[in-house]
Amino acid sequence: AQTVTQSQPEMSVQEAETVTLSCTYDTSESDYYLFWYKQPPSRQMILVIRQEAYKQQNATENRFSVNFQKAAKSFSLKISDSQLGDAAMYFCAYSSLSGTYKYIFGTGTRLKVLA
Amino acid sequence: DAGVIQSPRHEVTEMGQEVTLRCKPISGHNSLFWYRQTMMRGLELLIYFNNNVPIDDSGMPEDRFSAKMPNASFSTLKIQPSEPRDSAVYFCASSPRVDPSTDTQYFGPGTRLTVL
């Protein structure tokens, strides 16, 4: 069975600085998707970025980028030029392509942005 | 598009009462998911539907929980009878599931359920 691990329960970053959130996963599959979702205090789960495992190029979305290391089964999220609005819980998720399309979520990392 | 719509946003009820949570997925999406989020267990998938048919309900905690999707634009999650340990935030999500390249789940705002 697949698992997703986020080993950092909480992180802090100074406004305008860069922070990296870690995520590792375990799977025997070769093709899958990985996601980062953001959950601000409003509770809404917002997709931040998505990575297809068959793509070697790291996904980027404006100030958000990932470091996808397939062999190491690592999928970290880098937030550049951190803003106060980035403060939220961040969840890493894995999606299998074999049949069920179920998401497996990590336990989340709470990001605090310091002014 | 309005996104995934859930109602109510907040529900407070007493132990033993029936609770019904509602979800309207994004129009055109074929898959619908119900999640529960608690501090202790994080985000758990309860059940998901594809083309209105339940595909996997292995996450449903017990027989007190039931879910239906009578049509492509509406789903309910019912708890009867409710218990204090059911207190959580319940999310509904939908995805196109037309092609794996578009398999992103879009979440609703959640329903915060408190069972006294």
Chai-1 contact restraints between the chains, C-beta under 6 A:
chainA,res_idxA,chainB,res_idxB,connection_type,confidence,min_distance_angstrom,max_distance_angstrom,comment,restraint_id
A,R43,B,G110,contact,1.0,0.0,6.0,A-B,restraint_1
A,Q44,B,P109,contact,1.0,0.0,6.0,A-B,restraint_2
A,M45,B,F107,contact,1.0,0.0,6.0,A-B,restraint_3
A,L47,B,T104,contact,1.0,0.0,6.0,A-B,restraint_4
A,L97,B,P100,contact,1.0,0.0,6.0,A-B,restraint_5
A,Y101,B,D103,contact,1.0,0.0,6.0,A-B,restraint_6
A,K102,B,L45,contact,1.0,0.0,6.0,A-B,restraint_7
A,F105,B,L43,contact,1.0,0.0,6.0,A-B,restraint_8
A,T107,B,G42,contact,1.0,0.0,6.0,A-B,restraint_9
